[in-house]
């Protein structure tokens, strides 16, 4: 009888314990994205899942476009091949795909989600460092630029040339290197440009790379790179420069930041 009288309390405590367990995120499974693209996009014995927007098997792209579940407009560009991230040496080998160019092509899916054209200066492509990511498969975040970052880049436009140099002011509290890349298309490989411009002794694994569309004075791109810095709390996660609510286009007043 005593046990029966305690049973409701036991069940209540068990339910409370279940509700207190934090939601499992990708951080608990660093291979989640790799499995998702293989089951949702590349499985030969199953139809392509709705969150797999495209599979590009051409040698110069070899990537998939996946709808991210964080935000209404964010997509991810991921290699078909097993490549861990910005630190993977195969990214710099001759003949390797220009994944940033493929990510720029993937902007059409952001535009479709928005239901309207996206001005190039509002689009950003972000590749986080190993210190600022949760997944061990390279993925480039394709989404809108943070409104404040757009304003600050416009204000510093005259200080951005065709060689890497520090921006005179931080972006959202973190220091960035910047350089301009002219042209309508992303023909040069931003990863190679960053690797060639790193200070002596630095390694790509400590950097995050962001590509922002530019339209003034002519079509081109602004490349941004930030280095991990424990003292300032910088995890080298360039996704911080994005707004997954796309306020520049939608008018959303609240910025939707990324999640690890």
C-alpha positions in Angstrom: 0.0 0.0 0.0 2.8 2.4 0.8 4.4 1.7 -2.5 1.2 2.4 -4.4 0.8 5.7 -2.5 4.3 6.7 -3.6 3.9 5.6 -7.3 2.3 9.0 -8.5 5.2 10.9 -6.9 7.8 8.6 -8.5 6.2 9.1 -11.9 6.1 12.8 -11.4 9.8 12.9 -10.5 10.6 10.8 -13.5 8.7 13.1 -15.8 10.5 16.1 -14.4 13.8 14.5 -14.9 13.0 13.8 -18.6 11.9 17.4 -19.1 15.1 18.7 -17.6 17.3 16.9 -20.0 18.7 19.5 -22.5 17.7 19.1 -26.2 20.3 17.1 -28.1 22.1 19.3 -30.6 24.6 18.4 -33.4 27.4 19.2 -31.0 26.8 15.9 -29.3 27.3 14.1 -32.6 30.0 15.7 -34.8 29.2 13.4 -37.7 25.5 14.2 -37.8 25.8 16.3 -41.0 27.9 13.7 -42.7 25.2 11.1 -42.1 22.4 13.4 -43.1 23.9 14.1 -46.5 24.6 10.5 -47.1 21.0 9.4 -46.1 19.0 12.4 -47.3 21.0 13.3 -50.5 23.3 10.6 -51.7 21.5 7.3 -50.8 21.1 5.3 -54.0 18.2 3.2 -52.6 16.0 6.0 -51.3 14.4 9.2 -52.8 16.1 12.5 -52.1 14.7 14.1 -48.9 13.0 17.4 -49.1 15.7 19.2 -47.1 18.2 18.2 -49.8 17.9 21.1 -52.2 20.6 20.0 -54.7 23.3 17.5 -55.5 26.0 18.8 -57.7 28.3 16.0 -58.9 30.4 18.0 -61.4 34.1 17.8 -60.6 34.4 21.6 -60.1 31.6 21.5 -57.4 31.1 18.0 -56.0 28.8 19.2 -53.3 25.3 19.1 -51.9 23.0 21.9 -50.8 21.1 21.2 -47.6 18.3 23.2 -45.9 19.4 24.1 -42.4 16.6 23.9 -39.8 17.9 27.0 -38.0 16.2 30.0 -39.7 13.8 30.1 -42.7 16.4 31.1 -45.3 19.7 29.4 -44.3 21.2 26.7 -46.5 24.4 24.7 -46.1 26.9 23.8 -48.9 28.7 20.6 -48.1 31.3 18.5 -50.1 30.2 15.1 -51.3 33.6 13.9 -50.2 34.6 13.5 -46.6 36.4 16.8 -45.8 36.5 17.9 -42.2 36.8 21.6 -42.5 38.9 24.6 -43.3 42.0 22.8 -41.9 41.8 19.9 -44.4 44.9 20.1 -46.7 43.0 18.6 -49.6 41.2 21.9 -50.0 44.4 23.5 -51.3 45.4 20.7 -53.7 45.4 21.4 -57.4 42.1 20.6 -59.0 40.1 20.6 -55.8 36.6 22.1 -56.0 36.1 25.8 -55.3 33.4 25.2 -52.6 32.9 28.9 -52.0 32.0 29.4 -55.7 29.5 26.5 -55.3 28.1 28.2 -52.2 27.7 31.4 -54.1 25.7 29.5 -56.7 23.5 28.2 -53.9 22.2 31.7 -53.2 19.3 30.8 -55.5 17.8 28.7 -52.8 18.0 31.5 -50.3 16.2 33.7 -52.8 13.5 31.0 -53.4 13.0 30.8 -49.6 12.7 34.6 -49.4 10.4 34.7 -52.4 12.3 37.6 -53.9 15.7 38.5 -55.3 18.5 39.0 -52.8 20.9 41.9 -53.6 24.4 40.5 -53.7 25.6 42.9 -51.0 23.2 41.3 -48.6 24.5 37.7 -49.1 27.2 36.1 -47.0 29.0 32.7 -47.0 30.6 31.6 -43.7 33.0 28.8 -42.9 33.8 28.4 -39.2 37.1 27.3 -37.7 37.4 24.0 -35.8 37.2 26.1 -32.6 33.8 27.6 -33.5 31.9 24.7 -35.1 30.2 21.5 -33.9 30.5 19.3 -37.0 33.4 17.4 -38.6 32.2 17.8 -42.1 33.0 21.0 -44.0 29.9 23.2 -44.3 29.5 26.7 -45.6 26.6 28.7 -44.2 24.7 30.5 -47.0 22.5 33.2 -45.7 21.9 37.0 -45.3 24.5 39.3 -43.8 24.0 40.9 -40.4 22.5 44.4 -40.9 25.1 46.0 -38.5 27.9 44.3 -40.4 26.6 45.7 -43.7 26.6 49.2 -42.3 30.1 48.9 -40.8 31.5 47.5 -44.0 30.0 50.3 -46.0 31.6 52.8 -43.6 35.0 51.1 -44.0 34.8 50.6 -47.8 37.7 53.0 -48.5 40.0 51.0 -46.2 39.5 47.6 -48.0 41.8 47.0 -50.9 42.9 44.0 -53.0 45.4 42.8 -50.3 44.7 41.4 -46.9 44.9 44.0 -44.2 43.2 44.5 -40.8 39.9 46.4 -40.7 40.3 49.6 -38.8 37.3 48.7 -36.6 36.1 45.3 -35.2 33.0 43.6 -36.5 30.6 42.7 -33.7 33.5 43.0 -31.3 36.0 40.8 -33.1 39.0 41.7 -35.3 38.9 40.8 -39.0 41.3 40.9 -41.9 39.7 42.0 -45.1 40.4 42.2 -48.8 38.4 43.0 -51.9 38.0 40.6 -54.8 36.6 42.1 -58.0 34.3 40.4 -60.5 30.7 39.3 -60.9 31.6 35.6 -60.3 33.7 34.0 -57.6 36.3 32.7 -60.0 39.3 32.8 -57.5 39.3 30.4 -54.6 38.9 32.4 -51.3 40.6 29.6 -49.3 43.7 29.7 -51.4 43.8 33.5 -51.2 43.6 33.3 -47.4 46.3 30.6 -47.2 48.6 32.6 -49.3 48.0 35.7 -47.2 48.4 34.3 -43.7 51.0 35.8 -41.5 54.1 33.7 -41.0 53.5 30.9 -38.5 49.7 31.0 -38.7 47.6 28.0 -39.8 44.3 27.9 -41.6 42.8 25.8 -38.8 42.8 28.9 -36.5 40.8 31.0 -39.0 37.2 31.5 -40.0 36.5 32.7 -43.6 33.5 34.8 -44.7 32.7 35.9 -48.2 30.3 38.9 -48.6 28.9 40.0 -51.9 29.7 43.6 -52.9 28.2 46.0 -55.4 30.1 49.3 -54.9 31.7 50.7 -56.9 31.4 47.5 -59.1 30.3 43.9 -58.6 32.7 41.9 -56.5 33.3 40.4 -53.1 34.8 41.3 -49.7 36.7 38.5 -48.0 36.8 38.5 -44.2 39.0 36.3 -42.0 39.2 36.2 -38.2 41.6 34.3 -36.0 40.8 32.4 -32.9 41.7 34.4 -29.7 40.9 33.0 -26.3 41.7 36.3 -24.6 38.9 38.2 -26.4 36.5 35.2 -26.5 36.8 34.9 -30.3 36.2 31.3 -31.4 36.8 32.2 -35.1 33.2 31.6 -36.0 32.4 33.8 -38.9 28.8 32.8 -38.9 28.4 35.5 -36.2 28.3 38.0 -39.1 25.1 36.4 -40.5 21.5 37.1 -39.7 19.3 34.0 -40.1 16.2 36.2 -39.9 17.5 38.1 -43.0 16.4 41.4 -41.6 18.0 43.3 -44.5 15.3 41.9 -46.7 12.4 40.9 -44.5 12.6 43.9 -42.2 12.8 41.6 -39.1 13.9 43.8 -36.2 15.4 40.9 -34.2 18.6 39.4 -35.5 18.6 35.6 -35.4 22.2 34.5 -34.6 23.7 31.1 -35.4 24.0 28.1 -33.1 27.0 25.8 -32.7 
